């Protein structure tokens, strides 16, 4: 039997405020347990929450970027449930009237087309604390530092039809919140994490199947693996006559499997009601207009500009704008070097990215700055060095041996461009290879590479390749 897969994602993005959403407590990552939770975060008697205005601004930024509706009035609600890391017994969130609703995000597909994914809502809420199970020998510890940390939960429509589409959506959203500077996107620290709702149905059926929610997955690779496992699990159950249970499941990365955590709650299980300690949030048109006027250039806008201004392919532009820092590195290098854009693209997406990946570094940590790469590219462009020699120079740049000019001078890497010098070496190579020369002139054209190699060996790779090819062809004809 053939099946359709339907996926909806709920993404929790931690907002880059200096303090918590309803208190002045700090939110620095990595602090000692329970040193960043105040009486408000713990819901102690007599304390009242006060909304962080910066969190509101960041939510509005997101709403404008996804072309969503930002209603003039939204309401905070209490979501009631008992869990050890939620000492108040409820989480302050939004339910019926969220701050952002009905937006969309365009994502690239593998075939080069774009797909529009609806975003149902995005609402502000506080994070809970964290249960710790290691090193407690039969007990659990509670760290309440995260309690009250500001989150925006972004809920997609169930319009993703494969794990690859889900990852494309996640990466696009990850890029967007970082461009907006509302979330650092650090998945290892839990700043950007995802719940995936997965269901299957007979191919062509209009009725959605029963869904299972995979909770709190914090890497793109694990999200893809978890979704694919869950798809296979559900298909296996249905094809063997079973039924899917609506539940919350956890993903075990070591075993590459999902396992049941608890039955899935419905909204009425949480007994939502408006929080009596918080007034409705009212947002004026002037407030929205001010934020709109200060929005940065967004990824899709930047991609279109890169294609239009620099003549880049859709693929190249899409890779470059996937990270704000990468796109800024590219543009700075291009502006400093004044070489063709494609040459910059090839080096940024080629040797530089390979070195960063190999050393597990981000573009901001690159030892080769835009200034250093720009000078290297200038020396390729003005024929001081060849592209092949440039790789040697780049390795030295990476090791911190100076700038390109210093390395070229110290290592004697300057390209040989003197025509008479190249001709002299070609003559010497031809004189030493009479047999190969005779074979070439009798029709064995593949021997051309042999002669190029011999001349390059004689010049230690410094002969200008274009000049060499042109002069060698003339000499071989005789």
N, C-alpha and C positions, 0 to 999 in steps of 0.2 A: 504494500500500500504506500502511496505517496503522501507526504505530509507538508504542511505549511508551518513555518516557524514564526512566532510573533514575540517581539521583545520590547519591553519598555524599561527605561532606566531612571533611577532616582539618584541624583548626584548630590553629595553634601560637600560644599566648598566652604572652607573656613575663611572668614573675612579678615583682611589685614588691618584690623583696628589695633590700637595700642592697649586697649583695655577690653573688658568683657561687655556683653551686650546689655546687661542690666546692672552692672556694678563697675567700680573703678579698679578692680583687681587686675593685675597684669596677666598676660597670656604667653609669656616667653616659653619656648619649647625646651624641655630637658631640665627644668627646675626640680629640686628635691621634692618627693611626694608630699602633697598636702601643704605646700608653702605658698600657693597662689590661689587659695579659696577663702573668700571672706564670708561674713555672716549672711550677706544677701545671697551669695551663690548656694549656701547651705539651707536657705529658707528658714532661718532662725526666727523665733517669735518677735514681732514688733518691727521687722525690717521691711522696706518697700523697694521694689525694683524701679530703676530710672532708665529709660531707653537711651542707648548710645546713638547720637545723631549721625555719626560717621557711618555706622552700619546701615542706616536708612539711605544715605547718599550712595553707598556702594550698591545697594539693592536696586536703586533707581537707575544707576549706570548700566547695570546688567539688563534691566527692562528695556531701556532705550536701545541697547546694542542688539537685542533680539527682536526689536520692533513689536514689543508687547504692549498690552494695555496696563497703564499704571493708574488705578482708580484713585479718586481724591480721598477715599476713606478706606482704611483697612483695620482689622481688629486682631488683637492677640488673644489666644485661647490657652486654657490649661488642658494638657493631654495627660490624663491620669493613668498611671500604672506604677506598680511596685517593682523596684529593682534595687539592689544594694548600692549601686553607684548613683542613685537618684534620691538623695535624702529627703527632699521635699515631698516625694510621692507624686509629683507631677512635673511635666516639662512644659515650659512656656514656648508655644509655637503659634502658628496661624492655621486656621481651618477653613471656614466658609468664605472669609474675605481676605485673601492674601494680598501682598503688596504688588505682585506682578502676576499677570495672567494672559494666556493666549498669545504666545510669541512663536518664533520659529528659528531654526538654525539650518543653514545649507551645508551639506557635507559632500566631500568628493567620493566618488565610487571608483572601483578598480578599472572600469571601462572608460574612464575619462569624463563621464557625465557627472552632474550634480543632482543631489536629491534633497528636497526640503523636508525636514522633520519638525513636526509641531511640538511646541513646548506648552504643556497644559497650564503650569503655574510655577512660580518660584516664591517661596515664602521664607521669612526670617524665623529663626528659632535659636534656642540655646542648646549647647551640647551637654551631654551627661558626663559623669566621671568615668573612671576606668577600673574594672576589676582585674586584679593581678593574681595569677595562679601559680607562678613559678616561685620556688624557694620558700614556700610556706608550709610544706609537709602536712597535707591534708586540710589546710585552711586556705582561705582567699584573702588577699589584701585589697584595700580600696584606696585609690589615688584620686582625689577630687580636684586636682589642678585644672582639668578640662571643664569641670562643671561651670556653666555660664559662658563658655567660649562662643562667640557669635558665628552662626552658620547661615548659609542660604541653601535651601534644598531646592534643586531644580528637577522638575518632573517632566519627562518626555511623554508624548503620546505613544501608544503601542504601534509604532510605524517602522520599527527596525526589524528586518526579516532574515538576518544572519548575524553570526558573531562578528564577521568582518565589518558589517554595517555598524554594529554597536561600537566597535573600536574606533571607526572613523568618526562617529558622533562624539565619543568620549574625547578623542584627541582634538577635535575642533572646539569643543567646549573648554577643554583644558587650556588651549591656546588663547581662547577669547578672554577667560577670566584673568590670565596673566597679562594680556595686552591692556585690559582695563585697569590693571594694578589693584584688583580687589581681593586677590588670593595668590599666594606664592606657588600653589600647585604642587607642593612637595608631597608626593604620594607616600613616601616612606614614613613621613611624620604624621600621616593621616589628615593632611590639610585638604586633600582632594580624594574622596573615596566614593564608592559606587555600590548601590543595591540594584541587582538585575532581576527583573520579573520576566520569566520565561514560560511560554506555553506553546503547545502544538495543536494543530487541528487537521482533519482530513483536507487534502488539497482542494481548494476552491470553496470550502465551507465559509459561510459568512459569520457563523457563531464562533466566538473565541473559546479556546480550550481552558481548562483549569490551570491556573498559573502557580508556579513555585517561585519564591523570592530568595535569591542568593544574596546574603547579607555581607556588607562591609568588605568588599574586595578592593585592594589598594595598589594594583599595578595593571597596566594594559594587558600584559601577557597573561596574567592570572584571570582577568575578566574574560578574555577570549577562551582560555582553556576551560574555565568554569561553565561558561555558556554552552560550549560544544559538548562537554560531559553531560550537562543537564538535558540537552536535546536528545542525546542518545539514550539516556536513562528513561526519559518519558516515552520515547518511541518503543523501547523494549517493553515497558509495562503495558502500553496499549496493545501492542501486537501480540502480547501473551494473554490478552483478555482481562487485564487489570484496570484499575481506575487511578487517575492522578489525584493526590490529596493536596488541597491548598495548604501550604505550610511555608515556614521560613527555614532555609537551609544554610549551612556553613560550607565554605570551600576549603578543603584540605590540600594545600599546594604540594606537600610531600607525597601524598598518595594520589594526587590528581583526581579527586572525587568530591562530590558534595554529599553531605549527610544531614539528616533531619535535626533541627534545633528546637522548633516548637510549632504548634499549629498556628496558621496565619490568622492574626486578629483582624476584625473588621473595624471600621471607624467607630461604630457605636460601642465597641468594647472599651474604648478609651474614655468614654463619657466626656467628650469635649464640651467646654462651656467658656464664654468670654471671661478673661482674667479680670476680676474686680479691682485689682491693684493698678491696672494700666488703662489709661484713657484710650479711646480709638485714635489711631494715627491718621492725621489729616495732612495731605500733601497738596500744596498749591501749584497752580500752573506755572507761576514765576519760578518756584523752586525747581521744577522739572526743566524749564527752559534754560536756567543757569547751568545746570549739569549738562544738558544737551550741547550747549555752546562750547563746553570744555572737554568733550569726548575726544580721545586720541584716535588716530587713524586705525581702523580695525583690520583684522587679517584679510578679509575678503577684499576690502578697498585697496589694501597695500598690494595684494596679488595682482589685481587688475592694473594698478599703476606700474608695477614692475614689468608686466607684459607689454603695456602701452609705451612706457618711456624707455625701457631698456631692451625691448624686443626679445624678452625671455620666453621660453616655452611655458606652457601651463604647468608642466611637471616641475621644472626648475623653480618657478615662482612659488608654487605650492610648498615645496620643501623649504625654501628660504623663509617664508612667512610663518611656518609652523611654530617658530620661536621668535618672540620679539627681539631677543638679544642676538640671534643669528642674523635676522634681517638688518639690524642696526650695524652689525659687524660688516656685512656685505656692503652696505651703502657707504660706510665710512672708508672702507678699503678702496671702493670704486672712486670716491671723490678725491682721495689722496693720490691714487696711482694714475688716474686719467687714461687707463687702458681700456680696451673693449670689454663691455660687461660680461661677455661669455667667458673670457679668460679668468675673470675674478670668480665667476660661478664655478668653473672647473676646479679651481684650487680650493675654494671654500668648501664645496661639496665633495671634493676628492681627497687630496692629501691632508688637508687640515682636519676634516671630519674623521678620517681614518685614524689620525694620530690621537684625536680627542677620545674616540671610542676605545682605542687600544689602551689608553691610560686612564679610562674612566673619569674624564674631566668634562666639565661644561664649557661652553664657548667663553664664558666670563673668566674661566681659569686658564685660558690658553696662554702659554708662554710666548706664542707668536702673536703679537698685537697687530691691529690693522695697519699701523705705521710700518712695522717690519715687513708684513706681507706685501704692502703697497710698493715698497722699494724693490723687493724681489721681482714683482711683476713688471716693474718699469725696466729692470735689467733684461728680462726676457723680451720685452717689447722692442727695446733699442738694440737687440742682438748682442749685448755684452756677454750673455750666456745663452745656452740652448735650453730647451725644456727639460732635457735629460740631466744636464748639469744643475739645473735649478732644484731638482730633487735632492741633490747632495747639499746644496746651500740651505734648503729648507730644514734638513736634518740638523745642520749646525745651528740654525736659528732656534730650533726647538730645544737644543741643548744649551742655549744661552751664550753662544760664542761671539756675539756681536751682531751688527746689522749686516745686510747683504753685501754692501760694498767692502766692508772690512773682511768678511769671510772670503769673498772672491779674490781680493788682493793677497791675503795671507796664504791661501791654498793654491794660488796660481791658476784660477779656474776661468780666466777671461777667454772668451771664444775667439778662435782664429778666423778672421774675416778677410785677411789679406789674400787677394786672388792669386798673386804670383806664388805665395807660400803654399797655398792649397794645391796649385797646379804642379809645383815641384814634387810634393809628396805623392800625388797621383801618378806622376811619371815614374817615380821610384817603385811604387807598388806594382805598376804594370810591367816594369822591367824585370821584377822578381817573379812574375806570374805569367810566363809566356804560354804555358799549357792552358791555363784558365782563360787567358785572353783569346786564344785560338778557338776554344770551345764556345765562348760567348759570341764571337763573331760568326760562328757557324750556326747560330740559332738558339743556344742554350741561355735564354734571357734570365733565368733564375739566378745565374751567377753574378748578376748585378749586386745582389745583397752581399755576396762574398767580398767584392771590391770595396763596397761602402764600409764593411766591417774592418777590412785591412787598413783603410785610410784613417778611420776613426781610432783604431788601435795605435797607429803611428802618431796621431795628434793627441793621444790620451783623451779622446772624446771631445776635443775642443773645436773641431772644425764645424763651421756653420753648416747645418744639414742641407739647407736649400741651395747654398752655393756649391756645396760638395756634389749634390745630385746633378745639378746643372752642368758643372764642369766635367764630371765623370762621364756623363752621357756623351758629351762632345768628344772626349778623349777616346772612349771605347769605339765610337763610330770610326775614328781614325782619320 
